[in-house]
Amino acid sequence: MTPAKFKPVEEQLAYLKKGVAEIIPEAELKAKLEQSLKTGKPLRVYLGVDPTAPDLHLGHTVVLRKLKHFQYMGHTAVFLIGDFSAMIGDPTGVSETRPPLTREQVDANAKTYLAQVYKILDKEKTEVRYNSEWLSKMSAEDIVRLCSHYRLARMLEREDFRSRLDKGQPISVHELLYPLLTAIDAVKLQSDVELGATEQKFNLLVHREIQREYGLPGQAILTMPILVGLDGQRKMSKSLGNYVGITEAPGEIFGKMMSIPDELMWSYYELLTDRTPQEIVALKQEVAGSKLHPMDAKMRLAEEVISDFHGQAAARKAAENFQRVFRDRQAPVEAPVVKLPKGPAKKLAALLVDLKLAPSKAEGERLIKQGGVEIDEARIDDPRRDIDLSQPLEFLLRAGKKKFLRIVIE
């Protein structure tokens, strides 16, 4: 009899394949799902993450969400924190040996990771493990035996290493050990499926091969695409400034999400929401048939993303504020308050610079001349306008389309 908690295999596959770049091999994943359905035993699906930075952005959540989808389908989600491997450093995509993190850095990052991860995963149904549990206990003999299961020539076929060799750049021995040591994670966890980004494919294949060397069935692999950033062109990255941090304020996230190109939102719907493929297709057809405005579809997307990290009430409030300010052209119900001490009168352009609303007086004057500055919703056209700071006063200042401040002179 089919266990009630598992959906039919074809239905599971259709949902789990949403947004996936590659399944290695798909037939094997299907066979594992069929066996799980037959026995009533959930698959062990794991995602390993090295806590190399304290905060996550939306790009990091793509693979996490796929782990959530397996969890939703009744399978066991294993979130592995690579506290030991983070001190080695994953060589994927780097052009030089990265400095190893200290134990203190890793522990601090791991703590904040979990707080953020549970905004996506069900805490009560998530198995959390640390790979220091077994990697820190390996003897020299264990490591030598592990290395005997993999050939150096195969390791040097890796694109990252081959590129560095061609350029005469150094490769440290500990970098060669990284995919082998993390393969022990897959052995110890006895995983049926491992998830990762497309750029981690080499590591995941090594893990699968080492599992077999240790007498286990090889795990199936699902790789997820890299999330394109807000610019619609490059990988989402803090260093490129095209990212959305999941701990950012709801209003900030909403504004950033609304800035993405229309064509990018469908990829975001696939990778950043729990909607089914059918729901996304239906939504896309509504937009194509002019039944739904692209901005409204994008606002729904922003609301759904914010709901995951800040709750539905905060998401609704951010949506209402965006509607009020950017579509209805009204002042926000709430605006950041800046208190200024009483003093002599100051030119408006200079005040804009002081408040970091303009990078220079010349830019401030240009913004005023273009009609981009309002005081209490009245446009100011004179760039030499004096603002009296000598008396207690309160006013709402708008600079550009998005920046509002409530100024209080005390």
N, C-alpha and C positions, 0 to 999 in steps of 0.2 A: 504494500500500500504506500502511495506517495505521501511523504511527510507534509503536513499542512503548511509548515513554515517556508518551504521552498516553492518557488514558482516554476512552471515548466521551463526546461532548458532553453528552448528557443526564445522565450520571453526574457530570461535572464541574459542571454547573449546579446539580444538586441539592445537592452539597456546598458549593459556593461561595455559594449563596443562604442558607445557614444563618445565622440571626440578623441578616440584612441588613435595613435599614429600607427602602431604595429602590434600584432599579437604573434608571439613566437612559441610554438606553432599554434594556430587557431584550432586545428583538429584536436590537438592534445588538451587544450583548455576545455573544449566541448566534452571530451571524454571524461575529464575530471569532474565537470559539472554533472554529467550523467551518473557517474559513480556516486557522487555526493547525494544526488536525488534518490538513488536506489537504496543507499545505506542509511540516509538520514544524518550523515556526518558532515558538518560544514567544512569547507576548504579553509586552510590556513593561508591567509593572504597578508604579505608583509611589505612595508615600506620602511626603508632605512634612511635616516636623515642625520647628517653630521651637523651639530649645533655650532656652526662657524660664525654666526652673527646673532644678535639678540632679538631682532624683529623680523617678522615675515611680511612680504607683500603679496599681492594677488597672484603673481607668477608662481610663488611657492605653493599656493593652495590648489593648483590644478591637479597634481598627483594625489594630494590629500583627499580631494573630493572624490577621486576614483576609488580610493580606499573606503570612503564613506558609502559609495554605491555598492561595493561588495558587502559591506556591513548591513546595508538596507536589504540586500538579497538573502540575508540570513547566515553569511559566512563570518568566520573569525578574523577580525581586523587586528593585526599585530603592528604596533608602531615602535620601531626600533630606533633608539637614540644612540648614535655612533659616538659615544663619549670617548672610547679608546681610539677609534679610527680618525676622529677629528684632530687628534694630536699628531697623526701622521700627515694628513692632508690629502684630499682626493686630487690626483693630477689631471683630472678631466678638464679639458679646455684651457689649461694654463700653459704659458710659454716659458715658464721658469719655475724652479722649485719654490714652493710657497713655504713660508716659515711656519713651523708647527705651533699650535696653540698651547697655552699652559693649562694645567688641570683646573685652575681657578676660573679662567675664561670659559672653558667648556662647561663647567658646572653652572655658572651664572647664566650662560646662554640656554642650557638645557631647561632650566627652571622656567624661563620666560617662554620658551618654545611650547611647553606643555600647556601653559595657561591659554596660549593662542590656538593650539591644535584642538583643544576641547570645544572651541567655538564651532568646529566642523564635525568632529567625530563624537559619537556617543561615549561619554566617559565611562559609563557603567559597563559597556560592551567592548571596550578597547583593552587589549593586552599590551602593556608597555614593558619593554625590555631595554637593557643597556648592554652593548656588546663588550663592555669591560668585564661582564660576568664570566666570560670564557676567554677572551683574548688576553686579558692581563694574567691569566693563569697558565698560558701555554709555555712549555719549556723549549729550550733550544732544539731538543730532539723533535718535538712536535712541529716546530717551524720548518726544520730541514725536511721532515717527511712530507709536509704540505707542499713545499717547493718542488719535491720530486714528482708531483702529479701534473706539472705544467711546464711546457717548453719555453725557453727564452725566446726562440724565434717567433713563436706565436705572440708573446708579449710585445715584441718590438714591431709587430705588424700594426699595433695600435696607432691610429693617426696622430695623436698628440705626441707620442714618443718618436715616431718616424719623422715628423716635421722638425722636432728639436734636434734629432741626430743629423738631419740634412743641413741644418743651419749651424751645426757645431755647438749647440747649446747643451749644457750639462743635464744629465738625468741622475738623480740620486737613487741608490739601491732601495731605500725605504719606499720610494714611489712605486717601484716594481712590485713590492710586497702588498701594496694597498688592495688591489682587486683580489688577491689570494686570501688575505686576512679577512676581508669582508665576505668572502665566499664561505668562511666558517660560520658566519651569521646564518646563512641559508641552511647549512648543515645542522647547526644546533637548534634552529627553530623548526626544522623539518617542514619547510614551507612548500605549499602546493603551487603558489603563484607569488611572483615578486613584481612590484610596480616601480617605475622610474621614468625619468625624462629621456627623451630621444638621445641626448648627448651622453647618457650613462649606459648605452646599449652594450658596449664592450664589457664593462664590469658585470652587467647582469648575465651575459653569456658565460663569462668565467664562473660565476656563481653556480649556474646550471650545470656546467661541466664538472666542477669540483664536487657537487652533490652526488653525481653519478660515480665519481671516483671513490666516494665514501660509502657506496652501496645503497644510495637512496634513489627514488625515481626523480628524474630531472624536473624542476619546476617549470611551469609555463611563465612567460614574460609578457607584460603589457607595458608599452612605452607611451608616454603622453607628449604631445608637442610642446614646444616652448611658447609661452604666452607673449604675443606681440604687445609692446608698450603703448602708451597713450598717443604717441606720435604716429602710430599705424605702420611703422617701418621696422623698428629694431626691437630686439629682445627687451622685455620689461626689466629694468635695472635701476637701482638707486643711483649708481654712478652716472647714468645717462639722464637722470631726472624725469624719466617717463613712467614712473611707477605709482601705485596706489598702496599705501601701507594699511594693513588691516586694523591697526590701532589708531589711525587718524580719526579726527572728528567726523561725524556723519555728514555734516554740511560740506566738509572738504572733500570727502569721498564722492559725494553726489556731484559736486561741481566738476571734479576730474573725470568721472564716468561720462558726464554729458559732453565732454570735450572730444571724445573719441570719434573718428570718422564713422559715418553710418554703416559702411560695409563691414567694419570691424566688429560691430555689435553682435553679429550672428556667431562669430567665433567665441565671443565672450559668453553668449547664451549657452553654447555647447560646453565650454570649459569651466565656467564659473557658477553655473546653476544646476539644480537637480531636475530641471524640466526634461521630459522625455523627448526623443527625436521627433515624434509625431507632433508634440505641442509646439516645438520650435518651427517645424515646417508650416504648421497652421498659422503661427504668428507672422512668419515671413510672407505667406500668401496674403494675409490681411494688409500688410504694408504695400506689397506689390500691386494689390487691387485697389489701393487708395482708401481702404476701409479704416486704416489705422495710420496716423501720422508717424513718420520715423522718430520724431522727438518723443512722442508718447511711448513708443516701444522702448526707446532708450531710457526713459524715465522709469518704466517698469523694471528694466534690467538693474538700474542703479538702486532702486528700492529693494529688490531681491538680494543683491549683494550686501547692502548695508544691514538688512534684517539678520543675516547670518552672524554678523560680528557685533551688532549693537542692539538688536531686537527690532520688532515691527513698529513699535511706537516711535522710536528714534528715526527709523527709515521714513515713516509717514510724515513726520515733522520736517525732515530734510526736503522731502518732495514738495510739501506745501510751501516751504520757504522759497524753493527754487521757482515754483510757479508764480509766487507773488512778486519776486524780484526780477526775474528774467523774462517771464512771459507776460505778466500783467504790468510790469514796469513800476511796481510799487516798492516802497522801502521795506526792508525786512522787519518782522515783528521784534526780533532781537538782533542787536549788533554789538560787537566788542566795544567795551567802554574804555576810553583812554582819559585819564585825569591829568590835567596840566596845571601848574602853579600860576597864580596871577603874575602879570608882568606887562611890559610895554607892548604896544600894537606890533603885529608882524604881518609882512606880506603873505598873501595866501600861498603863492608859489613856494616861499621859504618854509611855510608851515607844512606843506605837502612833503617836502624833503625831510623835515624833522620827524614826521610820522611814518616815514619810509613808504609813502604812497607814490613817490616819484624819485628817481635816482639823482636828479639834479634840478636846480632852479629853472634852467632852460627847458628841461622836459616837463616840469610843472607848469610853466607858462604855456607851453605848446598844448598840454592837456586842457588847460582852462580855455584857450582860444578855440579849441575844437568842440567846446561845449560838453566836455567830459567831467566837469566838477559841479556838484550841487551842494547847497547848504539848506537843510530843511526842505528838500525837494524843489528848491528854486535854483535854476541854472545861473552860474556866475560866469560872465563873459570877460570881465576885466582882470587881466593877469596881475595887475598892480594893486588889486583890492586889499585894503588893510583889514585885518581881523583884530578886534579889540580884545585884548587879554587882561585888561586891567580890572574888570568887574566879574563877579560870579556869573557864569553863563553856561548853558547847555544847548548843543545843536547836533544834528545828524549830518555828517559829512560823507558825500559819495565821491569817489575818484575812479573814473573808468566805469565799466559795467558791473564789476563784481565786488569792488572794495567799499565797504561801509564801516564807518566808525562813529560811535556816539562820543562826542567831545564834551568833557565836563571841566570848566574852569573853576578852580577853587581858590 
